[in-house]
């Protein structure tokens, strides 16, 4: 392991293989946030003072990725440290889905709880809404939030013009859970306006109740996923429309959590991670965010679909006001926390993420642990990349093709496009505009070999390859009503 010798304030990591005391962990996970939706990553349309402060006191990761570009699959990767294809969770699970996270998977929450941590999730779960799949069965002591995306309700735009009865056949009423029980069986628009505030209040209360006990707090906000909702205290405050108002409330939430850490005296020993599950849902236009100069958005494995804003803070360990340009991912949080806890991960299953403490601390010789990152979407291997190069496999993808997105919460239609075997140099062209495959045949050959390894392990719907390393999701019988 690379030396972690970095001289940082009071708790410097000063010796080879030395580790700071295991921290509390707070993961703030936004839904559908684009790379350029917050100030530290280029947004100038509305203010994000608390995220600006988090960046000034922490480290921005400019080549940080969700494992894929869609809700459930991305969350499975964060909590298990694995590619979604490995754990059998693809796409976005709907209400009453018969699959969910497998009880045999070892989650970040279970890792922390096994080491004496209190654990809580306040926000969107989306790894199955049947009882065996809910958070309390997967390492969390407390849960309050929606079981899936906030658009999976009778008011979905696809159901416009239908009767109330027909709408409820399309999607049932949206429930709000407290633990394993439904606390509100019919979440309304007014209820959704309060979600960010309620999640934040629960998070602050949880921090205050812990005392000296270590904790893992997971706050997967329902926003900025459509339909956008915001409380009265931020409605109209951004000057940039409803989307700006919603981001400002998320930023406020971050500030409340940081203040609670300081108030309780644990900020110095808390690792805070702020990031998102995938890029912006561009078809929603003025109700969607921005990927900046990155190509495409949610639902694609171009960089705009899965490269996320990421800020980490841990005073005295993560250097303040710094930046990391090395490739890393949400899958790396679990193995990094295991390293900090001195924990051995289960030996009977592959974990795809890597320990990234050297990248976090700014060690001089720290490099990305990824020789290759496999860019899967919905079981299709659509690209393979390393810290510099990205090779797209021939595949179809959705795009607005330069057209504007929708307005007022209604989406525009995507077109289908195709890309061939194309190589991009992401250091020179992170917008993925110029194919350089002909100039670098040796890079193409190397990444194609990586693609074959990926297919052997995880399969590929594009080539009908079956992977030997795929584990099944959890399943319930059709007759199981819970």
C-alpha positions in Angstrom: 0.0 0.0 0.0 1.2 3.5 -0.8 2.6 5.5 2.0 -0.1 7.7 3.6 2.4 10.3 4.8 0.6 13.6 4.5 1.1 16.3 7.1 -2.4 17.4 8.0 -3.3 19.6 11.0 -3.7 17.9 14.4 -4.4 14.3 13.3 -1.8 13.9 10.6 -1.3 10.5 9.0 2.5 10.3 9.4 3.6 6.8 9.1 3.4 4.1 6.4 0.2 2.1 6.7 -0.9 4.3 9.7 -4.6 4.9 9.9 -6.6 7.6 11.7 -9.2 6.4 14.2 -12.3 5.1 12.4 -14.7 8.0 11.8 -18.4 8.4 11.8 -19.7 8.3 8.3 -22.3 10.5 6.7 -23.3 9.9 3.1 -25.6 12.5 1.5 -26.9 11.0 -1.8 -28.8 13.2 -4.2 -31.1 11.8 -6.8 -30.5 12.8 -10.5 -28.1 15.7 -9.8 -26.0 16.7 -12.7 -22.2 17.3 -12.6 -22.6 21.1 -12.9 -25.6 21.6 -10.5 -23.6 23.0 -7.5 -21.2 25.9 -7.0 -18.0 23.9 -6.5 -18.6 22.2 -9.9 -19.4 25.3 -11.9 -23.0 26.3 -11.2 -23.4 30.1 -11.1 -27.2 30.2 -11.6 -28.1 30.0 -7.9 -26.1 30.0 -4.6 -25.0 26.8 -2.8 -23.1 28.3 0.2 -23.1 25.2 2.3 -21.6 23.0 -0.4 -19.2 25.8 -1.2 -18.1 25.6 2.4 -17.9 21.8 2.3 -15.6 22.1 -0.7 -13.5 24.8 1.0 -13.1 22.5 4.1 -12.8 19.3 2.1 -11.8 17.8 -1.3 -13.6 17.8 -4.6 -13.4 14.7 -6.7 -13.7 15.6 -10.4 -13.6 12.1 -11.9 -16.0 10.4 -9.4 -18.6 8.1 -10.7 -21.8 6.3 -9.8 -21.5 2.6 -10.9 -24.3 3.2 -13.5 -26.8 5.8 -14.6 -30.1 4.7 -13.0 -31.6 4.6 -9.6 -31.9 1.2 -8.0 -28.8 -0.2 -9.7 -26.7 2.8 -8.6 -27.8 2.4 -5.0 -27.1 -1.3 -4.9 -23.5 -0.5 -6.0 -23.1 2.2 -3.3 -24.3 -0.1 -0.5 -22.6 -3.4 -1.6 -19.4 -2.1 -3.2 -20.2 -4.1 -6.3 -21.2 -3.5 -9.9 -25.0 -3.7 -10.1 -24.8 -6.6 -12.6 -22.9 -8.6 -10.0 -25.6 -8.3 -7.4 -28.5 -8.7 -9.9 -30.1 -5.2 -9.4 -30.6 -3.5 -12.8 -32.7 -0.4 -13.7 -35.2 1.2 -11.3 -37.4 -1.2 -9.3 -41.1 -0.4 -9.4 -43.8 -0.7 -6.6 -44.3 -4.3 -5.5 -41.3 -5.6 -7.5 -40.7 -9.3 -6.7 -37.0 -8.7 -6.5 -34.7 -6.6 -4.3 -31.4 -6.6 -2.6 -30.4 -10.1 -1.6 -30.1 -10.8 2.1 -26.8 -12.5 1.4 -25.2 -9.3 0.3 -23.1 -7.5 2.9 -24.0 -3.8 3.0 -22.2 -0.8 4.2 -24.8 -0.5 7.0 -24.1 -4.1 8.1 -20.4 -3.4 8.1 -20.8 -0.4 10.3 -23.3 -2.0 12.6 -21.1 -5.0 13.1 -18.5 -2.6 14.4 -20.7 -1.0 17.0 -22.1 1.8 14.9 -25.7 3.1 15.1 -27.1 3.2 11.6 -29.9 5.2 10.0 -31.4 6.0 6.6 -33.6 9.0 6.0 -34.7 9.3 2.4 -35.3 7.2 -0.7 -34.4 3.5 -0.5 -35.3 1.9 -3.9 -33.8 -1.5 -3.4 -37.2 -3.3 -3.1 -40.3 -2.4 -1.2 -41.3 -5.8 0.1 -40.5 -6.3 3.7 -37.5 -8.6 3.2 -35.8 -5.9 1.1 -36.4 -2.9 3.3 -33.5 -1.2 5.2 -34.1 -2.6 8.6 -33.4 -6.1 7.2 -30.1 -4.9 5.7 -28.2 -3.3 8.5 -30.1 -0.1 9.3 -31.5 0.5 12.8 -33.8 3.3 11.7 -35.6 4.2 8.4 -37.9 7.0 7.4 -38.6 7.7 3.8 -40.0 6.7 0.4 -39.4 3.1 -0.8 -38.8 4.1 -4.4 -38.7 7.2 -6.7 -41.2 10.0 -6.0 -42.6 9.9 -9.5 -43.8 6.3 -9.1 -47.3 7.5 -8.1 -50.7 8.2 -9.8 -49.6 11.7 -10.8 -46.9 10.4 -13.1 -46.8 12.3 -16.4 -47.3 9.1 -18.4 -50.7 8.8 -16.8 -51.9 12.3 -17.7 -55.5 12.4 -19.0 -56.5 9.1 -17.3 -59.2 8.8 -14.7 -58.2 8.5 -11.0 -58.9 4.7 -11.1 -56.8 4.2 -14.2 -54.0 6.3 -12.7 -53.9 4.0 -9.6 -53.7 1.0 -11.9 -50.7 2.5 -13.5 -49.0 3.4 -10.2 -50.5 2.9 -6.7 -50.5 5.6 -4.1 -47.0 6.6 -2.9 -46.3 5.4 0.6 -44.0 6.9 3.3 -42.3 4.4 5.6 -41.3 4.5 9.2 -39.2 1.3 9.8 -41.0 -1.6 8.3 -44.4 0.0 8.5 -46.3 2.5 6.2 -46.6 5.8 8.1 -48.5 7.5 5.4 -50.3 5.4 2.7 -51.0 8.3 0.3 -48.3 10.9 0.0 -49.6 14.1 -1.6 -47.9 16.9 -3.4 -48.0 18.9 -0.2 -46.4 16.0 1.7 -43.6 15.9 -1.0 -43.0 19.6 -0.4 -41.9 18.7 3.2 -39.7 15.7 2.4 -36.3 17.5 2.3 -37.1 19.2 5.5 -38.3 16.0 7.2 -35.3 14.0 6.1 -33.1 16.7 7.4 -34.8 17.0 10.8 -34.5 13.2 11.2 -30.8 13.3 10.3 -30.1 16.1 12.8 -32.0 14.4 15.6 -30.2 11.1 14.9 -26.8 12.9 15.2 -27.8 14.6 18.4 -29.0 11.3 20.0 -25.7 9.4 19.4 -23.5 10.9 22.1 -20.2 9.1 22.1 -21.5 6.2 20.0 -20.1 6.0 16.4 -22.7 6.2 13.6 -23.4 5.8 9.9 -26.0 8.2 8.6 -27.3 7.8 5.1 -29.4 10.6 3.6 -30.5 9.7 0.1 -32.7 12.7 -0.8 -35.8 12.2 -3.0 -34.8 15.4 -4.7 -33.8 16.6 -7.3 -35.7 13.8 -9.0 -38.9 14.9 -10.7 -41.6 15.8 -9.7 -39.7 18.7 -8.1 -41.0 19.7 -4.7 -39.8 22.3 -2.2 -40.9 23.8 1.0 -42.3 27.4 1.3 -39.1 28.6 2.9 -37.2 28.1 -0.4 -40.0 28.4 -3.0 -39.1 31.3 -5.3 -35.8 32.1 -3.5 -33.3 31.0 -6.1 -34.3 33.3 -9.0 -33.6 30.4 -11.2 -37.0 28.6 -11.2 -38.2 25.6 -9.3 -35.0 23.5 -9.9 -32.8 26.2 -8.4 -35.2 26.4 -5.4 -34.9 22.7 -4.8 -31.1 22.6 -5.0 -31.0 25.5 -2.5 -33.1 23.5 -0.1 -30.8 20.5 -0.5 -27.8 22.8 0.1 -29.6 24.1 3.3 -30.0 20.4 4.4 -26.2 19.9 4.0 -25.7 23.0 6.2 -28.0 21.7 8.9 -26.2 18.4 9.0 -22.8 20.0 9.2 -24.1 22.3 12.0 -25.3 19.3 14.0 -21.9 17.6 13.7 -20.3 20.7 15.1 -22.9 21.2 17.8 -22.4 17.7 19.1 -18.6 17.9 18.9 -18.1 15.1 16.4 -17.3 17.1 13.2 -13.5 16.4 13.5 -14.1 12.7 13.5 -16.8 12.4 10.8 -16.2 11.5 7.1 -18.9 13.3 5.1 -19.5 12.3 1.5 -21.8 14.3 -0.8 -22.6 12.9 -4.3 -25.4 11.7 -6.5 -26.8 8.4 -7.9 -26.7 9.4 -11.6 -26.7 12.4 -13.9 -29.5 14.8 -14.8 -32.8 13.6 -16.4 -32.4 15.9 -19.4 -35.7 15.2 -21.0 -37.4 17.2 -18.2 -35.7 20.4 -19.4 -36.3 23.2 -16.9 -37.0 20.7 -14.2 -33.6 18.9 -14.8 -30.1 19.8 -13.9 -27.0 20.2 -16.0 -24.1 17.9 -16.8 -22.0 21.0 -17.9 -19.6 20.1 -20.7 -20.1 16.3 -20.2 -22.1 14.4 -22.9 -25.7 13.3 -22.4 -27.3 12.5 -19.0 -29.1 9.9 -16.9 -29.9 6.7 -18.7 -26.6 6.7 -20.7 -23.0 5.7 -20.0 -21.6 8.8 -21.5 -19.9 10.8 -18.8 -22.9 13.0 -18.2 -24.9 10.0 -17.2 -22.7 8.7 -14.3 -19.9 11.2 -13.6 -21.1 13.0 -10.4 -20.2 16.0 -8.3 -18.5 14.6 -5.2 -17.2 16.4 -2.1 -15.6 14.7 0.9 -14.7 16.3 4.2 -12.9 14.8 7.2 -11.0 17.5 9.1 -7.4 16.7 9.7 -7.4 13.8 7.3 -8.8 15.1 4.0 -6.9 18.2 3.0 -9.1 21.3 3.0 -9.7 23.2 -0.3 -8.2 20.4 -2.4 -9.1 18.5 -5.5 -8.6 15.0 -6.8 -8.7 14.3 -10.5 -8.2 10.5 -10.2 -10.9 8.0 -11.2 -12.9 6.6 -8.3 -16.5 5.5 -7.6 -19.3 5.1 -5.1 -18.3 1.4 -4.9 -15.1 2.5 -3.1 -16.8 3.8 0.0 -17.5 0.4 1.5 -14.0 -1.1 1.1 -12.5 2.2 2.3 -14.7 2.1 5.4 -13.7 -1.5 6.0 -10.1 -0.5 5.9 -10.6 2.3 8.4 -12.5 -0.2 10.7 -9.8 -2.8 10.3 -12.5 -5.1 9.0 -12.2 -8.1 6.7 -14.9 -8.2 4.0 -16.6 -11.5 3.3 -14.2 -13.8 1.6 -16.9 -15.7 -0.3 -17.9 -12.9 -2.6 -16.2 -10.5 -5.0 -16.2 -6.8 -4.0 -15.5 -4.6 -7.0 -14.7 -1.3 -5.2 -11.3 -0.3 -3.9 -9.9 1.4 -0.9 -9.2 5.0 -1.8 -7.8 6.5 1.4 -4.6 7.6 -0.4 -6.7 9.6 -2.8 -8.7 11.1 0.0 -5.7 12.2 2.0 -3.9 13.6 -1.0 -0.9 11.2 -0.8 1.7 12.5 -3.4 1.9 9.2 -5.3 -1.8 8.2 -5.1 -3.3 7.0 -8.3 -6.6 5.6 -9.3 -7.0 2.0 -8.2 -8.9 1.2 -11.4 -7.0 -0.4 -14.2 -10.4 -0.5 -15.9 -13.9 0.5 -15.0 -16.7 -1.5 -16.7 -19.5 0.8 -17.9 -22.6 -1.3 -17.7 -26.2 -0.1 -18.2 -29.1 -2.5 -17.8 -26.9 -5.5 -18.3 -25.3 -4.1 -21.4 -21.5 -3.5 -21.4 -21.6 -0.1 -23.2 -18.1 1.1 -22.5 -14.8 0.4 -20.7 -12.6 3.1 -19.4 -9.4 3.6 -17.4 -8.1 6.8 -15.8 -7.6 8.4 -19.2 -9.2 6.4 -22.1 -12.7 5.4 -22.7 -13.8 2.8 -25.3 -17.5 2.7 -26.3 -18.8 -0.6 -27.5 -21.3 -0.4 -30.3 -24.7 0.3 -28.7 -27.9 2.3 -28.9 -28.6 5.1 -26.5 -31.2 7.8 -25.9 -30.6 11.4 -26.7 -32.4 14.7 -27.2 -30.1 15.3 -30.2 -29.8 19.0 -29.5 -33.5 19.6 -28.9 -34.6 21.3 -25.7 -36.1 19.3 -22.9 -39.6 19.7 -21.6 -41.1 22.4 -19.5 -43.1 22.6 -16.3 -42.5 19.0 -15.2 -43.4 17.4 -18.5 -40.7 15.6 -20.5 -39.7 15.9 -24.1 -39.3 12.8 -26.2 -35.9 11.1 -26.6 -34.6 9.9 -29.9 -32.6 6.7 -30.3 -29.1 7.0 -31.6 -26.2 4.5 -32.1 -22.5 4.7 -31.5 -19.9 2.4 -32.9 -16.6 1.2 -31.5 -15.2 4.6 -30.5 -12.3 5.7 -28.4 -12.1 9.0 -26.4 -9.2 10.6 -24.6 -11.0 11.9 -21.5 -8.0 14.0 -20.4 -8.2 16.0 -23.5 -11.9 15.5 -24.4 -14.1 14.7 -21.4 -17.1 15.8 -23.5 -16.5 12.7 -25.7 -16.6 14.4 -29.1 -13.5 13.2 -31.0 -12.9 9.5 -31.9 -9.2 8.7 -31.6 -9.4 5.0 -32.1 -7.4 5.0 -35.4 -4.5 6.9 -33.7 -4.3 4.5 -30.7 -5.0 0.9 -31.8 -3.0 -0.5 -28.9 -5.3 1.2 -26.4 -8.4 -0.1 -28.3 -6.9 -3.6 -28.1 -6.2 -3.4 -24.4 -9.6 -2.1 -23.5 -11.3 -4.7 -25.7 -9.4 -7.4 -23.7 -10.9 -5.8 -20.6 -14.3 -5.9 -22.1 -13.9 -9.7 -22.6 -13.0 -10.1 -19.0 -16.0 -8.1 -18.0 -18.3 -10.2 -20.1 -16.8 -13.4 -18.7 -17.5 -12.2 -15.2 -20.7 -10.2 -15.5 -22.2 -11.1 -18.9 -23.4 -8.7 -21.6 -26.8 -8.5 -23.1 -25.3 -6.9 -26.2 -23.4 -10.1 -27.0 -25.6 -12.6 -25.1 -22.6 -13.5 -22.9 -23.4 -15.1 -19.6 -21.3 -14.0 -16.7 -19.8 -16.5 -14.2 -19.6 -14.0 -11.4 -23.2 -12.8 -11.2 -25.1 -13.3 -7.9 -28.9 -13.4 -7.8 -31.1 -10.7 -6.4 -33.4 -11.4 -3.5 -36.8 -12.7 -4.5 -40.2 -13.1 -3.0 -43.0 -15.5 -4.1 -45.8 -14.0 -6.1 -48.3 -14.7 -3.3 -46.2 -12.9 -0.7 -48.1 -9.7 0.0 -45.5 -8.1 2.2 
